[in-house]
Amino acid sequence: MHVAAAALVLSLAAGSLAQAQSGPTAQEQMACRSDAGKFCAEHIGKPPQMNACLKANKANLSEACRKVVESRGG
């Protein structure tokens, strides 16, 4: 599940074009790994849906993941 959750976080590149091109950092992936698996597991491999899911669940995310989502335009 951890590998799948890490793949989920790759979809966080939703903010500016530069951010989308660079993708999430290892720190950002670690910050959201648990939340992505908990709230958005059905969106593995579907970056647009994962982005929407994390944004929709922003109020429920850990503080660290919420900051990542917000920094990426969510």
Protein Blocks (a to p, Z undefined) as FASTA:
>chain_A
ZZmmmmmmmmmmmmcfklmmnopafklmmmmmmmmmmmmmmmgoilklmmmmmmmmmmmp
cfklmmmmmmnoZZ
